[in-house]
Amino acid sequence: MKRVAIVVPRCHEQLVGGAEALAWQYATLLAGDYAVDVLTTTASDYVTWANDLPERSEQRDGVMIRRFRVARERGGYFHELHRRLLAHFAANAGTPVRVSWPEALQEEFIRAQGPVCPGLVEHLARHGNDYAAVIFLTYLYPTTYDGARALRHRRWAIVPTLHDEPAGYFSAFAQMGRKTPRLLWNTPAERRLGARLWGVDAGNIVAMTVATEPVEPAREASPYLLYSGRIDTHKGCAMLMEAFEAYKRAHPSDLRLVLTGSDQLGLRPSEHVRYLGFVDEARKFALMAGALAFVHPSPYESLSIVALEAMAQGTPIVVNGECEILADHVQLSGSGFVFRGEAELHAAIDSVRALDHDARAEQSRRARAYVLENYSRDQVRARLAAEIEALAAE
């Protein structure tokens, strides 16, 4: 049986969404036909990279998880570099080169960001030839940047999960992308972004399968909009809550905004916003099915699992048009609404509330059909297996 390695900075059953969920899904999709190792760190928190998990190997769901210690936690030095990068990026707005840092400083940023994991890199250097294929997620971290360099063969690929964000403009990442044997994209929009930022017009779309089984909608006391995921500024959540409070002042009603997930903002009690904390998958899907709309305010997404999960429940999405990937979901499905700024968000909420029975049913049908046609388990598994075999043949 061919061996496959999947390299990701974090892997833990309590981590939901994002690259961690994508890596674990790829591992379990392949586990029936390949011997799969997930190579990861002993950190569960991306903010600190603290070594809070044991350094050991463990078997779960037919997958071998091998954990390696992080050399150092993320500290104030990274946050200062990040502040300077954001200022540099803003100062270069409208210029052809948004980030003109020398490559040495870019690499300093990458490693200060972490997680730096010498044991994982050494494992790839010593045992890389044991794997028929090695898949790295995501582009952003040293586990990919240093791990790929440790391999002595070309049987590797990167799943970039690329966002339009300052670090994505690093020439160091562009060079990495151009040298990557195979790139596995999540959406056509992400691939277009790769061509724009990295000058790489190559790679296939593999994407991710999402849960599609219909569930009974949640019965809440009042109509609501839903957001699920990490609740922080980077995801646009502060803007969403401020805009929703403004909407309620201008449009008094019983409409509520419901939030689930990890609170990184320190939410304050509000009459109009309900924070439910972490909820299990069944409760999350029921809330999605019962919502007037699922709102995703993030300008930085490479796929958005939660948006697709909501669409699979027949719920229209309201998304930030600054994120080309999210806007594509609306355009290609013919369901949902796109906003840019508070005024357009308010207009999108008005449009959702104004849908009559027939219009809502059509929105629901289109949303669900889009997910079933593009993100079914069999389709994604076949595309992923084809990539593994192409790498193994190198």
C-alpha positions in Angstrom: 0.0 0.0 0.0 1.4 3.4 -1.0 2.2 5.8 1.9 1.0 9.4 1.8 1.9 12.2 4.2 -0.3 15.2 4.9 1.5 18.1 6.6 -0.5 20.7 8.6 0.4 22.9 11.5 -2.4 21.7 13.8 -4.5 18.5 14.1 -6.9 17.9 16.9 -10.5 16.6 17.0 -11.7 19.8 18.7 -10.4 22.0 15.8 -13.1 22.8 13.4 -13.1 24.6 10.0 -10.2 25.9 7.9 -7.1 24.1 6.8 -7.2 21.8 9.7 -10.6 20.4 8.7 -9.5 20.2 5.1 -6.3 18.3 6.0 -8.2 15.8 8.1 -10.8 15.3 5.5 -8.2 14.6 2.9 -6.5 12.1 5.3 -9.8 10.2 5.9 -10.8 10.3 2.2 -7.5 8.6 1.3 -7.2 6.2 4.3 -9.1 3.4 2.7 -6.6 3.0 -0.2 -3.4 4.5 1.2 -1.4 4.4 4.4 -1.8 8.0 5.6 0.4 9.9 8.0 -0.6 13.3 9.2 2.6 15.2 10.2 1.8 18.0 12.6 2.8 19.9 15.7 2.1 19.5 19.4 0.3 22.9 19.4 -3.4 23.4 19.2 -3.5 27.2 19.5 -2.3 29.1 16.4 -2.1 32.4 18.4 0.7 31.1 20.7 1.9 27.8 19.3 2.3 26.5 22.8 3.2 22.9 23.1 0.0 21.7 24.8 -0.3 18.3 23.2 2.0 15.2 23.8 4.8 14.6 21.4 3.8 11.1 20.2 2.2 9.1 17.4 -1.4 8.0 17.6 -3.9 6.2 15.4 -7.3 7.7 14.7 -9.9 6.7 12.2 -7.3 4.7 10.2 -4.9 7.6 10.1 -1.5 7.8 11.8 -1.0 11.2 13.5 2.7 12.1 14.2 3.2 15.1 16.4 6.5 17.1 16.7 7.3 19.9 19.2 7.3 23.5 18.3 10.7 25.2 18.9 9.4 28.4 20.3 6.1 30.1 21.0 4.9 33.1 19.0 5.8 36.3 20.9 5.9 40.1 20.8 8.6 40.1 18.1 6.2 38.6 15.5 3.4 41.0 16.5 5.8 43.9 15.9 6.8 42.5 12.5 3.1 42.0 11.7 2.3 45.6 12.6 5.0 46.8 10.3 3.9 44.6 7.5 0.3 45.9 7.7 1.6 49.5 7.7 3.9 48.8 4.8 1.1 47.1 2.9 -1.3 50.0 3.5 1.4 52.6 2.4 1.9 50.7 -0.9 -1.8 50.6 -1.8 -2.3 51.2 -5.5 1.3 50.4 -6.3 2.4 47.5 -8.6 4.4 45.8 -5.7 2.3 45.8 -2.5 5.1 44.2 -0.4 8.7 45.2 -1.2 10.4 43.7 1.8 13.7 41.9 1.0 13.4 38.1 1.0 15.5 37.8 4.2 13.0 39.9 6.1 10.1 37.9 4.5 11.6 34.7 5.8 12.2 36.3 9.2 8.4 37.0 9.3 7.5 33.5 8.2 9.5 31.9 10.9 8.6 34.4 13.6 5.0 33.7 12.8 5.6 30.0 13.4 5.2 27.2 14.0 8.9 26.4 13.6 9.1 22.6 14.0 12.6 21.2 13.5 11.5 17.6 14.3 8.9 17.6 11.6 11.3 19.0 9.0 14.0 16.4 10.0 11.4 13.7 9.7 10.7 14.8 6.1 14.4 14.9 5.4 15.0 11.4 6.7 11.8 9.7 5.7 10.5 11.7 2.8 11.4 9.0 0.3 9.1 6.6 2.2 6.1 8.6 0.9 4.6 8.2 -2.6 3.2 11.7 -2.1 3.4 14.5 0.4 0.6 17.1 0.7 1.3 20.4 2.5 -1.4 22.7 3.9 -1.3 25.8 3.9 1.1 28.1 2.0 1.5 30.4 5.0 3.5 28.5 7.6 7.1 27.2 8.1 5.8 23.6 8.2 5.2 24.1 4.5 7.9 26.6 3.6 10.7 24.6 5.3 9.1 21.2 5.1 9.0 21.2 1.3 12.6 22.2 1.1 13.6 19.2 3.1 12.3 16.7 0.6 14.7 15.1 -1.9 12.1 14.3 -4.5 9.3 16.1 -6.5 6.4 14.0 -5.2 4.8 16.8 -3.3 2.0 19.3 -3.6 0.7 22.3 -1.8 -2.9 23.1 -1.0 -2.4 26.9 -0.6 -5.7 28.0 0.8 -4.5 31.4 -0.5 -6.1 34.6 0.7 -5.7 38.1 -0.6 -3.7 39.2 2.4 -0.4 41.0 2.9 1.7 37.8 3.4 0.3 36.4 0.2 2.2 39.1 -1.7 5.6 37.9 -0.5 8.0 37.1 -3.3 9.3 34.2 -1.2 5.9 32.6 -1.4 5.6 33.4 -5.1 8.9 31.6 -5.7 7.7 28.7 -3.6 4.5 28.5 -5.6 6.3 28.5 -8.9 8.6 25.7 -7.8 5.8 23.5 -6.4 5.3 20.3 -8.5 1.5 20.4 -8.1 -0.9 23.0 -6.7 -4.3 21.9 -5.4 -6.8 24.8 -5.4 -10.1 25.0 -3.6 -12.0 27.3 -6.1 -11.5 28.9 -9.5 -11.3 32.3 -7.8 -8.4 31.1 -5.6 -6.5 29.8 -8.7 -7.1 33.2 -10.3 -5.6 34.9 -7.2 -2.6 32.6 -7.4 -2.1 33.7 -11.0 -2.3 37.4 -9.9 -0.2 37.2 -6.8 2.3 34.5 -7.6 2.3 34.4 -11.4 1.3 30.7 -11.3 -1.4 29.7 -13.8 -1.3 26.0 -13.0 -2.8 23.4 -10.8 -6.1 21.7 -10.5 -9.2 22.4 -8.3 -9.7 19.6 -5.8 -11.8 21.5 -3.2 -13.5 19.9 -0.2 -16.6 17.9 0.5 -19.1 19.3 3.0 -22.0 17.8 4.9 -25.1 17.8 2.6 -27.7 15.7 4.6 -30.7 18.0 5.2 -31.6 18.5 8.8 -34.7 19.8 10.6 -34.4 23.6 11.0 -33.9 25.1 14.4 -37.0 26.7 15.9 -35.9 30.0 17.5 -38.1 32.6 19.2 -37.4 35.2 16.5 -36.0 35.3 12.9 -32.3 35.4 12.8 -29.2 35.8 10.7 -26.3 33.4 11.5 -22.5 33.5 11.5 -20.5 30.4 12.5 -16.7 30.3 12.9 -13.9 32.2 14.5 -15.2 35.5 15.8 -12.5 38.0 15.3 -11.6 41.2 13.4 -9.7 39.3 10.7 -13.0 37.5 9.8 -14.9 40.8 9.6 -17.0 40.1 12.7 -16.5 43.4 14.4 -17.7 45.2 11.3 -20.7 42.8 11.1 -21.8 43.4 14.6 -21.4 47.2 14.3 -23.4 47.2 11.0 -26.1 45.0 12.5 -26.5 47.2 15.5 -26.8 50.2 13.1 -29.4 48.3 11.0 -31.5 47.6 14.1 -31.5 51.2 15.1 -32.8 52.1 11.6 -35.1 49.1 11.3 -36.7 48.2 14.6 -37.8 44.5 14.5 -37.4 41.2 16.2 -34.6 40.2 13.9 -31.5 38.8 15.7 -27.9 38.1 14.8 -26.8 34.7 16.2 -23.1 33.8 16.5 -21.5 30.5 17.2 -17.8 29.6 17.5 -14.7 30.8 19.2 -14.9 34.4 20.6 -11.6 36.3 20.0 -13.2 39.7 20.3 -14.5 39.6 23.9 -18.2 39.9 23.0 -20.3 42.2 25.2 -23.9 41.4 26.0 -26.3 42.8 23.4 -30.1 42.9 23.1 -29.8 42.2 19.4 -26.8 39.7 19.2 -26.9 36.2 20.7 -23.6 34.4 21.2 -24.1 30.6 21.7 -20.4 29.7 22.0 -19.3 26.3 20.5 -22.2 24.2 19.4 -22.1 20.6 18.1 -22.4 19.8 14.4 -26.1 18.8 14.7 -27.0 22.1 16.4 -24.9 24.1 13.9 -26.6 22.5 10.9 -30.0 23.0 12.5 -29.2 26.7 13.1 -28.0 27.0 9.5 -31.2 25.4 8.2 -33.4 27.7 10.2 -31.6 31.0 9.5 -33.0 33.6 7.2 -29.5 33.8 5.8 -25.9 32.8 6.7 -23.8 36.0 6.8 -20.0 35.7 6.1 -18.3 39.1 6.5 -14.7 37.9 5.9 -12.7 39.5 3.2 -10.2 36.6 3.4 -11.4 33.1 2.5 -10.0 30.4 0.2 -13.2 28.3 0.2 -15.4 28.8 3.3 -16.6 25.5 4.6 -19.4 27.1 6.7 -20.8 29.1 3.8 -21.1 25.9 1.7 -22.5 24.0 4.7 -25.2 26.6 5.0 -25.9 26.5 1.3 -26.3 22.7 1.5 -29.1 23.3 4.0 -30.8 25.5 1.4 -29.9 28.7 3.2 -29.0 31.8 1.1 -25.7 33.4 2.0 -24.8 37.1 2.4 -21.1 37.6 1.8 -18.4 40.2 1.7 -17.7 41.1 -1.9 -14.1 42.0 -1.1 -13.6 38.2 -1.0 -13.7 37.0 -4.6 -14.1 33.4 -3.5 -17.3 34.1 -1.5 -18.6 36.3 -4.3 -18.1 33.5 -6.7 -20.2 31.2 -4.6 -23.1 33.6 -5.0 -22.6 34.3 -8.7 -22.1 30.6 -9.7 -25.0 29.3 -7.6 -27.4 32.1 -8.4 -28.3 32.2 -4.7 -27.5 34.8 -2.1 -26.3 38.4 -1.9 -23.0 40.2 -2.0 -22.2 43.4 -0.1 -19.4 45.9 0.0 -19.6 48.2 3.1 -22.3 48.8 5.6 -24.9 50.3 3.3 -24.9 47.3 1.0 -25.0 44.9 3.9 -28.1 46.7 5.1 -29.6 46.4 1.6 -28.8 42.7 1.5 -30.5 42.1 4.8 -33.6 44.0 3.4 -33.5 41.7 0.4 -33.3 38.6 2.5 -36.3 39.7 4.6 -38.3 40.6 1.5 -38.1 37.1 -0.1 -41.6 35.6 -0.4 -42.2 31.9 -0.2 -41.6 31.1 -3.9 -38.5 33.3 -4.1 -37.0 31.8 -1.0 -37.7 28.3 -2.3 -35.9 29.1 -5.5 -32.9 30.5 -3.6 -32.8 27.4 -1.5 -33.0 25.1 -4.5 -30.1 26.8 -6.2 -27.9 27.0 -3.1 -28.3 23.3 -2.4 -27.8 22.2 -6.1 -24.6 24.2 -6.3 -23.1 22.4 -3.4 -24.3 18.9 -4.5 -22.9 19.5 -8.0 -19.4 20.7 -6.9 -18.6 19.4 -3.4 -19.9 15.8 -3.2 -17.7 13.3 -1.4 -17.3 11.0 -4.5 -16.2 13.9 -6.7 -13.7 15.4 -4.2 -12.2 11.9 -3.4 -11.8 11.1 -7.1 -10.0 14.4 -7.8 -7.8 14.0 -4.8 -6.8 10.4 -5.6 -6.0 11.5 -9.2 -3.5 14.1 -7.7 -1.9 11.5 -5.5 -1.4 9.0 -8.4 0.0 11.8 -10.6 2.5 12.6 -7.8 3.4 9.0 -7.2 4.2 8.5 -10.9 6.8 11.2 -10.8 
